[in-house]
Amino acid sequence: MDRRHLAFNKKGDSWNCLLLLFFLLIFTVVSINIFLYVYLDQMYKPSKYSQVDPSMCPQGHFRMGRMKDCSSWLSCESIGKEVRKLKLVGEGAVKKVFLAEWKEMKVAVSQLTQPELLDDFVHGLRMLQSLQSRHVVTLLGFCEKDHTILTEYHPLGSLKDLDKTFALPRYQSLNTWQTRFRLAIDYVGIINYLHNSPLGVLVMCDSNDLNKVLSQYLLTSDFQVIANDLDALPAVDKYRGILVKCGHREITGDFVAPEQLWPHGAGVEFSDDLMPPYDEKTDIWKIPAVTDYLLGHVTGSDIVRFHLFDIHSECGKQNPLERPSAQTVLETYRRVFTLLMKDMAVSETREML
């Protein structure tokens, strides 16, 4: 009788231990999940000061690389004496870009190529001066009489070279949906900044095809996206009835927004006077195509596309009034990124347990 009672007690103790371990395991999983959700919420929550780079200097000054203190924008004299051009690295319709050196740091020198495009060149300089932020390449100096602009140099180049960059051995480990999605968030953040800029609502007009859009943005060494070419940023002021037209020639193709296409049919010859103007919602139309390129075809990118399907459908509305604002798109991107990061963290935690 005592032996049976003892055996029964041992079985009971074993079940109690298993039950205790089970509840401890459940408690641990729940606690870790709660911790991860709270942590990731704080980690990926956008700051209300997100437009401002904490390392930014006062207007008319800059700091880059190893510099500890801010320096005033370089003048014509300083550029002539202290900057040494090394080689040509790019050329567009408006300017040539040279790799150069200033105080043992690499910089980019942009110089006007065609005098008839001086207005575009000067407009780009004015935009650089007025829009200095974490979204825009750092202006280091300029010389208007020589038509020269000096900016920070970014060796990874424009977003056109993104796939080539990820193919390099040193960057292959970064070729993930997380990195690529962050680049898309940066891109939409720039559009949102331009639509809510200190100068008002600005439209990115140099964007008639995907390659042209990608060439306007640089990839920094820490894999962030910044705007570089600001030569064509007309302003919209709906309260004053001011809309824009991106150039004076007919625009064609599937990439541009419907309202940018000639509305009077092939039977009527294009006339700039008859072409209706439009607003910043042309930028919203192009977001899905740019994001699709940035996401690439890495593991997990299709899941991101699935979660962005609804907002991208809104961006593709034929009526520009029905498209969301850049702020709405940006908030959706951030929310989806946070959700996917949480899901991934929880899944990895459960696998470890």
WOKA-V907621 format. One record per residue. N is the residue number from 1. PHI is phi in whole degrees, 0 to 359 (* if undefined). PSI is psi in radians with two decimals (* if undefined). Layout:
BEGIN
((N & PHI & PSI) (N & PHI & PSI))
END
This chain:
BEGIN
((1 & * & -0.78) (2 & 295 & -0.65) (3 & 295 & -0.75) (4 & 297 & -0.74) (5 & 296 & -0.70) (6 & 294 & -0.74) (7 & 296 & -0.70) (8 & 297 & -0.71) (9 & 296 & -0.67) (10 & 295 & -0.73) (11 & 296 & -0.72) (12 & 297 & -0.73) (13 & 297 & -0.69) (14 & 297 & -0.79) (15 & 296 & -0.67) (16 & 297 & -0.71) (17 & 296 & -0.78) (18 & 297 & -0.72) (19 & 295 & -0.71) (20 & 296 & -0.76) (21 & 297 & -0.68) (22 & 298 & -0.82) (23 & 293 & -0.62) (24 & 296 & -0.69) (25 & 295 & -0.79) (26 & 299 & -0.77) (27 & 298 & -0.72) (28 & 296 & -0.81) (29 & 299 & -0.81) (30 & 297 & -0.76) (31 & 297 & -0.77) (32 & 296 & -0.72) (33 & 298 & -0.77) (34 & 297 & -0.77) (35 & 300 & -0.79) (36 & 296 & -0.73) (37 & 296 & -0.76) (38 & 294 & -0.77) (39 & 297 & -0.83) (40 & 291 & -0.56) (41 & 300 & -0.76) (42 & 287 & -0.66) (43 & 294 & -0.68) (44 & 253 & 0.15) (45 & 283 & 2.18) (46 & 292 & 2.41) (47 & 279 & 2.62) (48 & 290 & -0.21) (49 & 258 & 0.37) (50 & 294 & -0.27) (51 & 282 & -0.28) (52 & 253 & 2.25) (53 & 279 & 2.16) (54 & 299 & -0.34) (55 & 268 & 0.08) (56 & 295 & 2.59) (57 & 258 & 2.97) (58 & 300 & 2.78) (59 & 307 & 2.32) (60 & 90 & 0.10) (61 & 227 & 2.89) (62 & 210 & 2.85) (63 & 211 & 2.38) (64 & 209 & 2.88) (65 & 54 & -2.20) (66 & 271 & 0.07) (67 & 295 & 2.31) (68 & 268 & -0.58) (69 & 246 & 2.75) (70 & 283 & 2.54) (71 & 239 & 2.56) (72 & 289 & 2.68) (73 & 306 & 2.41) (74 & 290 & 2.44) (75 & 269 & 3.10) (76 & 304 & -0.78) (77 & 296 & -0.79) (78 & 295 & -0.72) (79 & 297 & -0.76) (80 & 296 & -0.64) (81 & 271 & -0.62) (82 & 254 & -0.26) (83 & 256 & 2.27) (84 & 241 & 2.03) (85 & 289 & 2.42) (86 & 252 & -0.91) (87 & 197 & 2.77) (88 & 284 & 2.26) (89 & 239 & -0.14) (90 & 187 & 2.72) (91 & 208 & 2.29) (92 & 237 & -2.93) (93 & 293 & -0.55) (94 & 261 & -0.66) (95 & 212 & 2.79) (96 & 260 & 2.59) (97 & 238 & 2.25) (98 & 244 & 2.46) (99 & 284 & 2.32) (100 & 220 & 3.10) (101 & 228 & 2.37) (102 & 221 & 2.05) (103 & 51 & 0.83) (104 & 65 & 0.30) (105 & 242 & 2.47) (106 & 283 & 2.35) (107 & 224 & 2.94) (108 & 246 & 2.27) (109 & 250 & 2.10) (110 & 252 & 2.28) (111 & 229 & 2.42) (112 & 299 & 2.38) (113 & 256 & -0.57) (114 & 235 & 2.02) (115 & 304 & -0.54) (116 & 291 & -0.22) (117 & 256 & 0.38) (118 & 301 & -0.68) (119 & 299 & -0.73) (120 & 296 & -0.72) (121 & 298 & -0.82) (122 & 294 & -0.68) (123 & 300 & -0.76) (124 & 299 & -0.69) (125 & 295 & -0.78) (126 & 298 & -0.67) (127 & 295 & -0.75) (128 & 300 & -0.74) (129 & 296 & -0.70) (130 & 273 & -0.39) (131 & 250 & 0.33) (132 & 303 & 2.11) (133 & 193 & -3.10) (134 & 291 & -0.19) (135 & 271 & -0.18) (136 & 232 & 2.52) (137 & 304 & 2.53) (138 & 285 & 2.19) (139 & 276 & 2.25) (140 & 254 & -0.40) (141 & 168 & 3.07) (142 & 197 & 2.80) (143 & 221 & 1.80) (144 & 292 & -0.59) (145 & 290 & -0.46) (146 & 259 & 0.03) (147 & 54 & 0.94) (148 & 234 & 2.38) (149 & 234 & 2.36) (150 & 246 & 2.17) (151 & 227 & 2.94) (152 & 294 & 2.48) (153 & 265 & 2.35) (154 & 238 & 1.86) (155 & 296 & -0.36) (156 & 283 & -0.13) (157 & 76 & -2.75) (158 & 273 & 3.01) (159 & 293 & -0.26) (160 & 299 & -0.50) (161 & 263 & 0.27) (162 & 302 & -0.84) (163 & 295 & -0.63) (164 & 296 & -0.67) (165 & 296 & -0.81) (166 & 293 & -0.39) (167 & 283 & -0.28) (168 & 291 & 2.42) (169 & 308 & -0.68) (170 & 288 & -0.29) (171 & 247 & 0.00) (172 & 297 & -0.57) (173 & 291 & -0.32) (174 & 270 & -0.09) (175 & 279 & 1.25) (176 & 235 & 2.89) (177 & 296 & -0.54) (178 & 296 & -0.86) (179 & 297 & -0.80) (180 & 294 & -0.66) (181 & 293 & -0.66) (182 & 299 & -0.66) (183 & 297 & -0.71) (184 & 295 & -0.68) (185 & 296 & -0.72) (186 & 300 & -0.79) (187 & 300 & -0.85) (188 & 295 & -0.58) (189 & 298 & -0.65) (190 & 293 & -0.79) (191 & 301 & -0.75) (192 & 297 & -0.69) (193 & 297 & -0.75) (194 & 294 & -0.62) (195 & 284 & -0.23) (196 & 229 & 0.67) (197 & 282 & 2.91) (198 & 299 & -0.33) (199 & 263 & 0.06) (200 & 106 & -2.80) (201 & 277 & 2.00) (202 & 248 & 2.45) (203 & 251 & 2.30) (204 & 280 & 1.65) (205 & 278 & -0.44) (206 & 283 & 1.16) (207 & 207 & 0.77) (208 & 277 & -0.22) (209 & 210 & 2.92) (210 & 299 & -0.79) (211 & 299 & -0.65) (212 & 295 & -0.73) (213 & 300 & -0.87) (214 & 298 & -0.54) (215 & 288 & -0.25) (216 & 278 & -0.17) (217 & 237 & 2.50) (218 & 253 & 2.65) (219 & 256 & 2.09) (220 & 280 & 2.93) (221 & 294 & -0.40) (222 & 261 & 0.40) (223 & 58 & 0.99) (224 & 237 & 2.75) (225 & 256 & 2.34) (226 & 226 & 2.61) (227 & 283 & 2.47) (228 & 237 & -0.82) (229 & 260 & 1.92) (230 & 242 & 0.53) (231 & 289 & -0.38) (232 & 231 & 1.38) (233 & 231 & 1.28) (234 & 290 & 2.74) (235 & 258 & 2.49) (236 & 253 & 2.36) (237 & 223 & 1.60) (238 & 294 & -0.52) (239 & 293 & -0.51) (240 & 259 & 0.09) (241 & 73 & 0.42) (242 & 263 & 2.00) (243 & 245 & -3.08) (244 & 231 & 2.83) (245 & 225 & 2.25) (246 & 276 & 1.47) (247 & 92 & 3.08) (248 & 245 & 0.21) (249 & 249 & 2.82) (250 & 292 & 2.36) (251 & 256 & 2.36) (252 & 230 & 2.98) (253 & 109 & 2.84) (254 & 278 & -0.29) (255 & 288 & -0.65) (256 & 283 & 2.82) (257 & 291 & 2.65) (258 & 304 & -0.65) (259 & 289 & -0.17) (260 & 272 & -0.14) (261 & 271 & 2.66) (262 & 298 & 2.09) (263 & 271 & -0.08) (264 & 259 & 0.15) (265 & 84 & 2.88) (266 & 292 & -0.36) (267 & 284 & -0.21) (268 & 248 & 2.19) (269 & 294 & 2.43) (270 & 299 & 2.38) (271 & 220 & 2.21) (272 & 299 & -0.56) (273 & 294 & -0.52) (274 & 267 & -0.12) (275 & 280 & 2.10) (276 & 291 & 2.51) (277 & 282 & 3.04) (278 & 211 & -3.06) (279 & 235 & -2.82) (280 & 289 & -0.18) (281 & 292 & -0.19) (282 & 296 & -0.59) (283 & 293 & -0.64) (284 & 295 & -0.71) (285 & 305 & -0.63) (286 & 275 & -0.22) (287 & 302 & -0.83) (288 & 302 & -0.70) (289 & 293 & -0.71) (290 & 293 & -0.76) (291 & 296 & -0.68) (292 & 301 & -0.72) (293 & 295 & -0.79) (294 & 295 & -0.62) (295 & 291 & -0.51) (296 & 64 & -2.63) (297 & 229 & 0.69) (298 & 278 & 2.89) (299 & 301 & 2.25) (300 & 96 & -0.25) (301 & 293 & -0.57) (302 & 292 & -0.56) (303 & 294 & -0.70) (304 & 298 & -0.80) (305 & 301 & -0.69) (306 & 299 & -0.76) (307 & 288 & -0.38) (308 & 265 & 0.00) (309 & 303 & -0.81) (310 & 295 & -0.82) (311 & 292 & -0.59) (312 & 290 & -0.57) (313 & 296 & -0.67) (314 & 294 & -0.68) (315 & 297 & -0.50) (316 & 268 & 0.26) (317 & 297 & 2.41) (318 & 296 & -0.67) (319 & 276 & 2.03) (320 & 300 & -0.48) (321 & 294 & -0.39) (322 & 270 & -0.11) (323 & 281 & 2.61) (324 & 287 & 2.89) (325 & 283 & 2.85) (326 & 298 & -0.59) (327 & 297 & -0.73) (328 & 295 & -0.75) (329 & 298 & -0.77) (330 & 298 & -0.78) (331 & 297 & -0.67) (332 & 294 & -0.78) (333 & 302 & -0.81) (334 & 295 & -0.68) (335 & 294 & -0.75) (336 & 295 & -0.73) (337 & 300 & -0.81) (338 & 298 & -0.76) (339 & 300 & -0.82) (340 & 292 & -0.64) (341 & 294 & -0.69) (342 & 297 & -0.83) (343 & 300 & -0.71) (344 & 293 & -0.73) (345 & 295 & -0.75) (346 & 295 & -0.74) (347 & 298 & -0.75) (348 & 294 & -0.64) (349 & 295 & -0.74) (350 & 295 & -0.64) (351 & 295 & -0.66) (352 & 293 & -0.59) (353 & 280 & *))
END
